[in-house]
Each structure stands twice: as structure tokens, then as C-alpha cells.
Amino acid sequence: MQESYKSLNPNPLVQFLDKPSSEFKKADLIKFVEANNIKMINFRYVAEDGRLKALNFIINNKKHLDNILSTGERVDGSSLFSYIEAGSSDLYVIPRYKTAFLNPFTEIPTLDILCSYYDKDGNALTSSPDNIMRKAQAELKRATGYNLDVMGELEYYVISPKDDLYIACDQRGYHETTPYAKWEGLRCDAMQAIAQCGGLIKYGHSEVGNFSQDNMNFEQNEIEFLPTNMENAADSLLISKWILRMLSYRYGVTVSFAPKIIVGKAGSGLHIHTKLVKDGKSVMIKDGKLSDEARKIIAGYLDLAPSLTAFGNTIPTSYLRLVPHQEAPTNICWGDRNRSVLVRVPLGWTSNKNMSLEVNPLETEDGIDFSEKQTAEFRCPDGSANIYLLLAGLAVAARHGLEMNNSLELAEKLYVDVNIFNEKYKDTLDKLDKLPTSCYGSAEAFLKQAEIFKKYGVFTQGVIEGVVNKLKSYNDKTLSEDLYGKHDELRKLVNSYIHCS
């Protein structure tokens, strides 16, 4: 019996076409448009600032629609990327049919489609972050035989006028519910819209950060996704940030993905979980324990960690979050279930005990293999990240770890099983290398390891120079020390990056 994709799937296109989005073709989109009275097409693409841009088309007739979907359109690259000169700035944006989704906000029935950039010769734009990510994944597969599935934890604050009813405890908002958590409804609306647009959501909840200041409430939330292929994961994160901003605008509140909202309160991260896959099956666990392959990619992440901040921590306030004695990491190490480390191996379902069967004695053994759930979590990125370049960097780091001769030795050396911020483990802490403490330091670290990112032609020299120049332009080498204790200046700095990416 052929599987039906309609059952329980929230995506209207999947329901109508009865096929997964990965199989969408041009004819499928035209069929959906005709049958559902779609009036507009929006091309969506990501610019240098990390935000989704839009090009709107009114559908004139079927031939016009076919032409739009077949040829894409021209855009001014110099207005989208600082490194593209006005004298040769024309780029093509070409729609990727599998990304099509029904816009949940427009009054006019509209189909949105994500696009990729191509140059004048019809080649994928080598400097485009999404194409760099695809190259990184392709080279990982070519060189090692593995793919890297990923998912993100999207943390954000909702900023709204102060509400004195049912006040949550300061910095005690973890998994709080309405009425103490005021914006559970916004989060659930966002989750539904994200799912209808094709995002694979694991769950959502309120986070630790919850406080009031200057007659405003600040409430931290999180939406976590399920592992999927790298391209789909990146697309979902970008669409999700757009959806959350659109909903907050309609609610009359502000959503911020900034790494720091107020100094001294919980910051927001963008933790990235990764899973090494071969032939569609996870290779993270072997005989109930973390596999050698998993340890090798963790070693790759740790070895390139200083450079990875160039993609994952891209604004000065990123380094107000990465401070000692907080859950945000500062030291280059890894561990199991340990939130003081840079790479965490979360609690897995690797025991032989069926907990569900124990609490539900009427059930029978179903033989589900839960080892597929195991991931390795890279914890330093935040909402300023260039999603495509960050995931490309992690793919490079995974390949690097698999290719290094001393990966397993490095993994063993950098493993910690204690809270490194406890005073009695000070000797362990002192032996660990640290992450950069500024954008300038991140740029310097990236330059030292740039050749690894250039290997196999994944990152171009021009992109590396662009990233470095941008990071150094903040001139923040001693910013933390310069602003220490200067609360008004710190607040001004934080507010200037409240709408990062």
C-alpha cells in the first residue's frame, strides 16, 4: 500500500499534492496555484544581513506563471551583498520548488518560494552563503561518505509593556506556562505557522529569561526543531525567524534573537545539534555508546571552534553572552549532559530499559531503536549567526575531524565530566583553551585556520576576507573591558543590536 503524505501533515501543499516537499515539481506548483486560487508568487532569498527578502509577482496567466517558475528573475546583487560591485551586480534568483509554502499572513492568496543565487554565466554564485553550505555538505559526503543532519534551538525574547498580573519569578521562567508566561500563545501560533510552511518542529517552551525593567516585560522562549538535512534545516530557521517577527508585529510586541538583551540576565543562543548519517542511518551510537565517528566530528568542532565563532557569533554583543560561569560556553571542551561545555552530548535513549513500557504496562514491546535520537550539540552560536555559513563551517569541521589523524586522542583530552566552574576543578579549567572574547579575536582566529575552510574549494578567499573585514570593522578588541561598569553605554550597545540578522 502506497504511503499517504496527507495524514497529520500540516503543510497544505503536501496535503493537496500527497507527496513530500522533496518531490515537488514545477507542474505540482502550477496545479496547486490553479486549484487553490493563488493570486501571487513571492520569491524569497537571503541577503548579507541574514534576513529574507521578497520579490512579488501577480500571476497574469498560466504561461506567465510557468515563465516565472522556469526562469527566475534578475536582482541587484550590489544592493544585497556589500562585496558585489554595482558595475557587475546583476544576479539571477532561481526558485527551489521543494521550498514552496503557502504564505500564512497575506490577505491575497500567495505562494512563497525560496531561491538560490546564480551568476551571469548561469553558475551557482560561489560567494553566496547558501551555495557555500551546499558545497561544504557535498565535500563532506565526497571525502568521507557521510552526511551531516542538523537542527537548531531558536531562542528569542518577547518584549512587551509590563503586565503586573501573575508575575513570573526573575530568571525562573524555564517551562513556565500561562498565565505566568504571557506569550505562550504567540509561540504556539508561530509553531503552527512554521509547521504549515514545512518546518519540522520538535517542541516549544518558555526559557529561563523572564524579567521586568523600565516598565517593560522581557520573556524568553524557545522553539526546537527535529534533525533533517542541512539545507532544509537552514531554510526552516530562516523562515521561522521571519514568521516570529511577522507575528510579533501583529501582536504589537517585539521579538528579538539578540544574544544579549540586558547585561546580567540570560542571553539567547542558537544551539546547533548535529547527527552524522550514512545511507540514511545515524552512526552516532555503537553498542550503546558514542561511536568513534561521533567522537571524531566532536574533535573537529573543538579544533575549529575559535574559527566557527566567525559565523556563529558575529556582533559585539555576542561576547557579552559568552562569559564565564554562565550556561553559555567559554572553554573549548566537551562532555555528556554537561551544560558548562562547548559541545554537549545530550541525554540519549541508549539504555536497554523501555521506560514507556514501565509506565504504561498495558502496552507491548515495540522494538523502536531510539539511538537515532542521539546528537552532538554545538552551544556557542547565537541569533546573529549567518545560518548558511555556520552550517557550512560545521560541515567543514566534521570533515576535518574525520580526516585528522589524532581526532580520538584530542576528543579524549578535551572530555570533561565535571562542572568546570566549580572551584575544586580549577586545575581542569586552567588547562582548557578559550573561545575568542570579541569579534576582532574571532577574525584573528579565523585567519589562522582559514586554509582548512578553503580546502576543496568550499570557502573562497573573497568570502573569508569579507567575513574577517566585517568582524574587524567593529573594533571591539577591548570593548568588554572598556565598557565594564558603564551601564548606560552597555545598554546603548545592546539596544543597537536588538534586531540582529
N, C-alpha and C positions, 0 to 999 in steps of 0.2 A: 504494500500500500504506500503510495507516494505521500511524503510528509507535507502537511499543510502549514504554511507560514502565517496563516491568519490567526490561529489560536493564540490568544493572550498577547499578541504583539501590538504595541501601542502606536506604531508608525502607520499612518493612513495609506502611504504608498505601498508598504509591504502587505497590508491587509487587502488592498484593491488588486494588486498585481499577483499576490500569492507567490512571491518569490523573495529571497533575501536581497538586501540592497546591493550586495556584491555582484549580483547578476543583472542589475538594471541596465537596459539598453536605451538608445535614443527612441526607438519605437515605443518602448514602455512609457517613457515620459510623455510622449505625444498622446498616447492612449489615455493616460491619466488626465492630462490637460483637457482633452476633448470631453471626457466623461464627467468631469467634476467642475466644469465651467470656470476654469482657471483663466484669469484675465491678464496676469502679469508674470514675467520672469525676472528674478533678481540674480545677477552674478555676484558672488561674494568672494573676496580674496583678501589676504593678509598683507598689510604694508609693514614698513620698517618699525612702526610704533606698536606692532603686535595686535592691532585692532582689525576687526572685519570691516572691509569697505563694501560699497554696494554700487552696482550699475543696474538701473531699472529699465526694463523693456515692456512696453504694451504690446500684446500679441495682436497683430493685424489680421493674420490668416494662417492657415496650416503651413503654407510654403514659407512664410516669414518665420514661423516657429522652428521649422526644420532647419532653416538657414542659421538662425541664432545658435541652435544646439550643435550644428555641424562645424561652424567656422569660428565660433567665439567672437571676440571683439578686440579692438585696439584700445590701449590705455596709455597714459603719460607716465612712464616709469620714473622720470625725474621728480615727479610730484609724490611718488610713493616711496622712493628709496633715495637717500642722500648721495649714494655713490654712483648713481646713473646721471650722466650729463644731459643737459637739455638738448644739445645738438644731435644726440642719437638716442632719444628717450622712448621711442615707440616700442611697446611690448604687446604681445598677444596675451589675452586671458582665455583659457580653454576650459570649458566646463567638464567636470568629472561626474558622469551620470550617477555613479553609486552614492554620491553625497547629497542628492536631491532630497529636499524636505518641504513640507507644507508650512509656510510661514505662519506662526501662531498668533501674530499680532496685527497683521494688516486687515483693514476692512474690505479691501479689494482682494479677492481670492488670488493668492500669489504662491508661486513655486520658487524656492531659493536653491541655488546650486553653487557649491564651492568650485573654484577654478585654480588652475596651475598656470604659471608664467612661462612663456616661450619667447625666444628672441627673433630677430628679423629673418634668420635663416631657418626658422621652424624647429630649432633645437630647444630643449628644456633649458631655461635660464640658469647658468651654472652658479650664479650668486644668490639665487632665490632660496631662502631657508627651507621651504618645503621640499625642493629638489635635492638640497644637501642631505636632508633627512633620508630621502629615498635612496640616495647613493650610499649613505652610511649603512643602512639596513641591507642593501644589495651586496655590499662588500663584506659585511659580516657573514652573510649566507655563503657567498662565493669562497671566502677564505677558510671558513670553519664548518660550514654545513648547518649552522644553527640560525634560527630567527630569535628575535627578542620581542616578546609580548610585553606590553606596559599598561599601566593605569595610573591615574592621578588622584590625589586627595585635594580637592579645591576648597581652601579655607577663605572666608571673607567676613567682613564686618558689615552689619546693617546699622546705619547711623540715623537716628530719628529724634524728634522732640521728646523730652523727658516725660515718662509716664510714672506717676507715683503709686499706682496700684500694683500689688503683687511684685515687689522689687526683689530680683534675684540677688543672691549674695555675691559680693565683689569677687571676681576671679574664681567663681564656683559654678559656672554655667554648663559644665560638661553633662550632656544628655538631659538637660533640663527641658521641661515641656511647658506648653501654655497652661496657665496664664503667666507663669514666671518668665518663660521665654516668649517674647512678644511677636517674633517673626517666623514662627513655625509654619504659618500659613503661606507666607511668601516662599519659603524654602520648598514646601510641598507643591505649590503651583509651578515653581521652577523645575522641580524634578519631573513633573508630568510633562511639561513642555519639552524638556530635554529628551525624554524618552520618546515622545512623538516625533522628534526630529532625528531619531536614530541613535541617541546616546545610550550606552549600556551602564545603568546605574546600579551600584551595589546597595547603597543606603545613604541616608542623610541624617544629621543630628545637630543639635546645638553644641558649641565648643566651650572651652574654659573661659575665654574672654567675655566678661559681662560687667560693665561699669557705667557710671554716670559722671559727667563733668560738664561744667558750663551750661547747665540746663538741657543737656543732650544725653540720650541713651546710646550706648555702644554695645551691640550684641554680636558675638562671633558665632558663625555657623560653618558647617562643612558638608559637602556633597562628595561622596567617594564613588569611584567607578569600578567596573569589572575589567579584568585584563582582556586586551584584544590586540590586534596587530597595530604596529606603531603608527601608521598613517591614520587609521580610524581613531586611535586614542587621542592624537594631536588635534584632529578635526573636532572631536567631541568637546575637548576642553575649551577650544576657541568659541565654538557655538554656545557652550554653557555660560561663559563669561558674558557674551552678548545677551543671552536670554535673561540672566540675572540683572544686568543693567537695565534692560528694557522693562522688566517687571518692577524694579525699584523705582524707576521713573514714573510708572503708572501708580504705584503706591504712594508716591510723594516722599520717598526716603532716598538715602544714598547708600549704595553698595560699594565697598572698597576692597580690593585684593592686595592692598599695600602691605609690605612686610611688617611695618610698624605703624600703628595708629596713634598711640600715646606711649612715650617712654615710661617704662616701669610696669606696663601691662602686657598681657600675652600678645605676641605677634602672630601673623598668619603665614603659614608655609604653603608650599606646593610639593608635598612629598610624592615621589615617583616610585611606584612598585614595578619591579621587573621580573620576568619569568623566561628562562631560556627554554626554547622549544625546538624539537627535531621531529620531523614528519608528523607535525600536529600534536605531539605529546610532550608534556613537560619533562625535563631532565633534571629538575632541581632536587629531587629526592631519590636516594638509592638505599634499599634495605632499611628504610625508616629513618635515615639520617641525611643530612645535607650532602649532596654529591660533590665530587671533585670539580666537576664543571661549574657548579654553583659557586664554590669557593674561588675558583679562578676568575670568574667575572667580578666577584666582590673585590678581589685583589686588584683588578683593573680599575674599578671605580675608585678605590682608595689611592692607587698610584697616580691617577689623573685628577683626583679631587680638587686640588688647587686651581687647575685649569677649568674644570667644569663650572666653577663659580662664575666664569666669564659669560656663561649662557643662562645660569640659573639665579644669579644674584647681581642684577645689572644696574642698580641705582644706589646712591649713598645710604639711604635708609635701610637697605638690605643688611648692612653691617651693624645697625642698631639692634637688629633681631639676633644676629649671630654673636652672642655674648656668653661668657662662661656662666655656669650654674643655672642655666635655663634648659628647657627641653630642646631648643634649637641647638644643633651641634656646633662645636668649635674645634674639636680634635679629630684627627684622622685615624679612626679605628672602627671596629665592627663588633657586633655581639648578638646574642639571642634575646629577644623580648626586652632589650635594653634601650631605653629612650634617651640615654645620655651619649649614644654613639652616633657616628655619621651614617653608617649602613647598618640597619637593623633587620634581623631575620625574625619576622613576626611569629607569634604563636601559631603553630600549624596543627593540622589534624593527622599527626603522624603516629599516634599510638594505635595499638590494636584494639582498643576499647571502643565499642559502639555506645556513645553516651546517649544518643537519641533513643536507642532501644531500651536503655536502662530507665529513662524517664517516661517512656511510652511502651509499657510491657505488652500491650495488645498487638504491637507491630511485629513483623518478622524481619530477619536479616535480609538486607537488600544488596549487600556486596559492593556498595559505592566506594570508589577509590578517591579519598579526599586529598591525596598527595598532590593532585593537580592544583590545589589552592595555594601551595607554598610560593612565596615571593621573597625577593630581597628589596628592601625599601631604602632609597637614597633620600636623606632627610634634610639636606641644606637648601634646596631651591625654594623660591617664593614666587608670589604673584607677578613680579616684574620680569619673570623668565621669558625669553624667546622660546616658545614651546618647541618649535621645529628644531632649532639649533640645540636646545637642551637634549632632546631625544636623540638627535644625531650624535651629540657628544657622548651620550651613554652607550650608544651602539658602538662607537669607536672604542670606548673604554672597555666594553665587554670583549670585543675582538682583541684588544691589547692584552687583556688578562688571559685569554685563551692562548695567545701566541707567546707570552712571556715564559721563559724557562723557569723562573723562580716564583711563579704565582702561588703555589701551595705553601711555600716557605713564608712568603710575605703575608698570606692570609693567616697563617698560624701565629706569626709575630705580632700582628695587629689585632688579634682577637682579645677582647676583654669580657670578663663575666662578672664585673663589679660596677657599682656606681662610681665612676672615676672622679666625681666631685666630692665624694666623701673624703674627709681629711686623712683618714687612715690609709687611703690608696694614693696619696700624693706622689709617691715614687713612680707609680704606674703612669699617672697623668703627666709627670715631667718628662717622660721618655717619648711621648707622642708628639708628632708634628702637628702644627696648627693650620687651619684654613686661613686664607687672606683676611685682613681686617678692613679692607677698603676696596673700592672699585679699582683704584690705582694698583694696589697689590695684586688684585685678581688679574689685571692686564699683564703685569710683570710675570706672574706665574704662567699665564697662557703662552707668552712669548717663549719661555724656557722649554715648554713641551709642545710647541707648535708643529714640529716635524711629525709627531705621531698622528696629529689630526690631518696633516696633508698627505699622509701615506695613502696610496691607491687613488689619489686624486679626489678625496672626499671633500675636504675644505680647500678652497682656493686661497692663494696668497692675498688677493684683494679682500676677501671676506675676513680673513684673520686680521689684516691691517685695519679694516673698518671697525671690527669689534674692539680692538686694542685702542684705537684713537677715541672711540666713543667713551670707553671706560676711563681713559686718562683725562678726558675733557672735563670731568667733574672736579678734578684737582682736589681730591678728598683724602690724600695720603695720611694726613694728621687730623682729619676732621673730628673724629671722636674725642681726641684729646683737647682740641681747640674749643669744642662746644661743651665740654664736661661742666655740669653745674649751671649752664646758661639756659634755663628752662624756656624762656621766650624765644630764643634763637633756635633751640631744638624743635619747639612746636612749629615755628615757621618753616623749618626744613621738612618736617614730617608732612605738613599740610601741602607743601609744594609737590609732593609725590603721591597724594592721596588717590589719584586716578592713574597709577602706573599701568602700562600696557592696556 
